[in-house]
Amino acid sequence: MKNKIILCVLFLLANVHLHAQFIKEKSIEASIGIGYNSPNDDVDMNGSGFFLQGEYILKIASWIDVRPYAGLILVESESEPIEPNNIVYKTTSNAFLIGGKTRINAPIPYFSPYFEIGIGASIGSFETFTPFTNIKKEGIAMHIPLSIGVALGRKHNFDLGFTYYSHPNLKQVCGAAAIGITFPLETKKK
């Protein structure tokens, strides 16, 4: 499984540099926000942390683009001590994120809602400790990124969004409420 994830990520990164005719525009986006995580189990936990991400944007059309990304999330959530043994349940995600996703957006001037989905790998340390789950792992884990948000501005250069990284094997979801800014690199001549 790990080899397949690594091969997929390397394939995505290798394809970033191919100069295909269908790429209309290239940009980079930097995002920063408040990170969070929660277990898949129904346990009341609260916590926050730090989120940082960079994306290389390959615009195919006004309504779709491909986005290889790399990021960092540092988050820990804990429950209140539970009697009689004062057990504290928690989830942690301290990881480097890498992968690729596709954004589909509504090409509306100044206000463009979007949805993103993809696949990637998280490299770091994770823990999910609840009444139903006890997983502690260091290394590589597959994640599925899902995002919703809105791109703002005349050229949609500002971004407000919620990003989720589902880790099915770790029984947890981490994510962020983030703001981003896009910097154009290259536009294809018509």
TIGU-697762 format. One line per field, with one value per residue (C-alpha): residue number from 1; residue in three letters; y, x, z. Coordinates in nm, 4 decimals. Last residue first. Example, Ala and Ser with C-alpha at 12.3 -4.5 7.8 and 13.67 -1.06 7.14 Angstrom:
BEGIN
num = [2;1]
residu = [SER;ALA]
Y = [-0.1060;-0.4500]
X = [1.3670;1.2300]
Z = [0.7140;0.7800]
***
This chain:
BEGIN
num = [190;189;188;187;186;185;184;183;182;181;180;179;178;177;176;175;174;173;172;171;170;169;168;167;166;165;164;163;162;161;160;159;158;157;156;155;154;153;152;151;150;149;148;147;146;145;144;143;142;141;140;139;138;137;136;135;134;133;132;131;130;129;128;127;126;125;124;123;122;121;120;119;118;117;116;115;114;113;112;111;110;109;108;107;106;105;104;103;102;101;100;99;98;97;96;95;94;93;92;91;90;89;88;87;86;85;84;83;82;81;80;79;78;77;76;75;74;73;72;71;70;69;68;67;66;65;64;63;62;61;60;59;58;57;56;55;54;53;52;51;50;49;48;47;46;45;44;43;42;41;40;39;38;37;36;35;34;33;32;31;30;29;28;27;26;25;24;23;22;21;20;19;18;17;16;15;14;13;12;11;10;9;8;7;6;5;4;3;2;1]
residu = [LYS;LYS;LYS;THR;GLU;LEU;PRO;PHE;THR;ILE;GLY;ILE;ALA;ALA;ALA;GLY;CYS;VAL;GLN;LYS;LEU;ASN;PRO;HIS;SER;TYR;TYR;THR;PHE;GLY;LEU;ASP;PHE;ASN;HIS;LYS;ARG;GLY;LEU;ALA;VAL;GLY;ILE;SER;LEU;PRO;ILE;HIS;MET;ALA;ILE;GLY;GLU;LYS;LYS;ILE;ASN;THR;PHE;PRO;THR;PHE;THR;GLU;PHE;SER;GLY;ILE;SER;ALA;GLY;ILE;GLY;ILE;GLU;PHE;TYR;PRO;SER;PHE;TYR;PRO;ILE;PRO;ALA;ASN;ILE;ARG;THR;LYS;GLY;GLY;ILE;LEU;PHE;ALA;ASN;SER;THR;THR;LYS;TYR;VAL;ILE;ASN;ASN;PRO;GLU;ILE;PRO;GLU;SER;GLU;SER;GLU;VAL;LEU;ILE;LEU;GLY;ALA;TYR;PRO;ARG;VAL;ASP;ILE;TRP;SER;ALA;ILE;LYS;LEU;ILE;TYR;GLU;GLY;GLN;LEU;PHE;PHE;GLY;SER;GLY;ASN;MET;ASP;VAL;ASP;ASP;ASN;PRO;SER;ASN;TYR;GLY;ILE;GLY;ILE;SER;ALA;GLU;ILE;SER;LYS;GLU;LYS;ILE;PHE;GLN;ALA;HIS;LEU;HIS;VAL;ASN;ALA;LEU;LEU;PHE;LEU;VAL;CYS;LEU;ILE;ILE;LYS;ASN;LYS;MET]
Y = [3.2969;3.3212;3.0850;3.2608;3.2084;3.2560;3.4056;3.4471;3.3164;3.4128;3.1862;3.1841;2.8711;2.6785;2.3599;1.9838;1.6558;1.3498;1.0331;0.6542;0.6027;0.3749;0.6054;0.9248;1.1979;1.5290;1.8170;2.1721;2.4588;2.7659;3.1352;3.2190;3.5384;3.5644;3.5092;3.7398;4.0167;3.9087;3.6097;3.2322;3.0494;2.7354;2.3619;2.1119;1.7353;1.5672;1.1867;1.0603;0.7730;0.7208;0.7328;0.7034;0.7014;0.5336;0.5090;0.3592;0.2845;0.2967;0.2396;0.4239;0.6792;0.7089;0.8137;0.8972;1.0197;1.0887;1.2097;1.1697;1.2202;1.0964;1.2159;1.1777;1.4271;1.6272;1.9977;2.1954;2.5630;2.8820;3.1702;3.5277;3.8237;3.7107;3.3705;3.0753;2.8168;2.5952;2.2438;2.1924;1.8774;1.7368;1.6202;1.4944;1.5878;1.6526;1.6779;1.5603;1.6119;1.4781;1.4018;1.2526;1.2263;1.0490;1.1367;0.8670;1.0001;0.6450;0.6831;0.9199;1.0821;1.3562;1.6202;1.5182;1.6066;1.7331;1.7845;1.9519;2.0271;2.0296;2.0967;2.1280;2.0215;2.0428;1.9338;2.1269;2.0513;2.3057;2.3336;2.6087;2.8665;2.5858;2.3708;2.5811;2.4204;2.5447;2.4617;2.4559;2.5573;2.4694;2.5755;2.4606;2.5143;2.3806;2.3347;2.1266;2.0003;1.6510;1.4989;1.1371;0.9866;0.7838;0.9140;1.0959;1.4719;1.7168;2.0911;2.3372;2.7141;2.8710;2.9496;2.9165;2.9914;2.9537;2.9162;2.9904;2.8431;2.9278;2.7725;2.4138;2.2194;2.2398;2.0241;2.1254;1.8430;1.9781;1.8798;1.5282;1.4268;1.5458;1.3436;1.0304;1.0730;1.0960;0.7878;0.5895;0.6830;0.5792;0.2486;0.1755;0.2420;0.0000]
X = [-0.3974;-0.0890;-0.0839;-0.0631;0.2322;0.3114;0.0011;0.0139;-0.2833;-0.3652;-0.5088;-0.7232;-0.7771;-1.0216;-0.8300;-0.8290;-0.7842;-1.0055;-0.9536;-0.9896;-0.6172;-0.6736;-0.9453;-0.7376;-0.9722;-0.8007;-1.0493;-1.0092;-1.2450;-1.2085;-1.1521;-0.9461;-0.8139;-0.6844;-1.0238;-0.9208;-1.1654;-1.1679;-1.2842;-1.2456;-1.5019;-1.4814;-1.5158;-1.2350;-1.1895;-0.8495;-0.8304;-0.5424;-0.2938;-0.0592;0.3202;0.5305;0.4455;0.1338;-0.0729;-0.4192;-0.6555;-1.0189;-1.3575;-1.3296;-1.1087;-0.7343;-0.6381;-0.2698;-0.0684;0.2980;0.4413;0.4072;0.0589;-0.0060;-0.2407;-0.5611;-0.8010;-1.1217;-1.2017;-1.5288;-1.5632;-1.7670;-1.6558;-1.7300;-1.5692;-1.6958;-1.8703;-1.6820;-1.8434;-1.5611;-1.4281;-1.0907;-0.8850;-0.6430;-0.2844;-0.0663;0.1626;0.0972;0.3700;0.2327;0.1587;-0.1946;-0.3124;-0.6337;-0.7195;-0.9066;-0.8233;-0.9036;-0.9707;-1.0167;-1.3778;-1.4375;-1.3569;-1.0918;-1.2045;-1.1362;-0.8231;-0.7449;-0.3948;-0.2927;0.0207;-0.0532;0.2005;0.1519;0.2418;0.0094;-0.0470;-0.3512;-0.5432;-0.7930;-1.1581;-1.4175;-1.2291;-1.0539;-0.7417;-0.5772;-0.2616;-0.2217;0.0848;-0.0349;0.1256;-0.0101;0.0150;-0.2020;-0.1526;-0.3395;-0.6776;-0.8536;-1.1901;-1.3115;-1.6576;-1.6406;-1.8552;-1.5870;-1.4313;-1.1814;-1.1381;-0.8819;-0.8243;-0.5921;-0.6269;-0.5079;-0.2480;-0.2680;-0.0182;-0.1315;0.0867;-0.0160;-0.0132;-0.2604;-0.4271;-0.2979;-0.4605;-0.1556;0.0527;0.3900;0.4803;0.6313;0.3471;0.3438;0.6462;0.4780;0.1639;0.3647;0.5733;0.2547;0.1046;0.4290;0.4509;0.0910;0.1410;0.4586;0.2792;0.0000]
Z = [-2.7421;-2.5217;-2.2239;-1.8872;-1.6533;-1.2864;-1.1240;-0.7424;-0.5443;-0.1846;0.0798;0.3928;0.5963;0.8151;0.8565;0.8420;1.0204;0.9990;1.2012;1.1897;1.1146;0.8134;0.6716;0.7039;0.5792;0.5062;0.5267;0.3952;0.4739;0.2581;0.2012;-0.1077;-0.2594;-0.6177;-0.7852;-1.0728;-0.9810;-0.6193;-0.4167;-0.4356;-0.2187;-0.0141;-0.0004;0.0321;0.0369;0.0656;0.0849;0.2964;0.2774;0.5698;0.5818;0.8967;1.2643;1.3969;1.7148;1.6863;1.9776;1.8673;2.0341;2.3685;2.1885;2.1142;1.7618;1.7286;1.4341;1.3570;1.0276;0.6521;0.5104;0.1582;-0.1120;-0.3072;-0.4620;-0.4171;-0.4401;-0.4399;-0.5314;-0.4887;-0.7130;-0.6039;-0.7890;-1.1329;-1.1398;-1.2891;-1.0554;-0.9385;-0.9775;-0.8139;-0.8710;-0.6176;-0.5860;-0.3064;-0.0178;0.3506;0.6181;0.9478;1.3137;1.3579;1.7099;1.8459;2.2132;2.4904;2.8508;3.1068;3.4587;3.5929;3.7159;3.5435;3.2084;3.1851;2.9317;2.5738;2.3801;2.0313;1.8881;1.5629;1.3584;0.9857;0.7119;0.3391;-0.0107;-0.3086;-0.6695;-0.7944;-1.1145;-1.2477;-1.3499;-1.4145;-1.6216;-1.8089;-1.7615;-1.4902;-1.3497;-0.9934;-0.7834;-0.4234;-0.0932;0.2513;0.6160;0.9078;1.2817;1.5826;1.7398;1.9949;2.1011;2.1660;2.2199;2.1041;1.8271;1.6487;1.3237;1.5432;1.5213;1.3922;1.3744;1.2021;1.2041;0.8843;0.6228;0.2469;-0.0318;-0.3921;-0.6988;-1.0545;-1.4046;-1.6841;-1.9861;-1.9571;-2.2468;-2.4713;-2.2406;-2.1054;-1.8655;-1.5451;-1.3125;-1.4548;-1.2494;-0.9282;-0.9943;-1.0805;-0.7641;-0.5557;-0.7216;-0.6810;-0.3103;-0.2526;-0.4358;-0.2383;0.0913;0.0000]
***
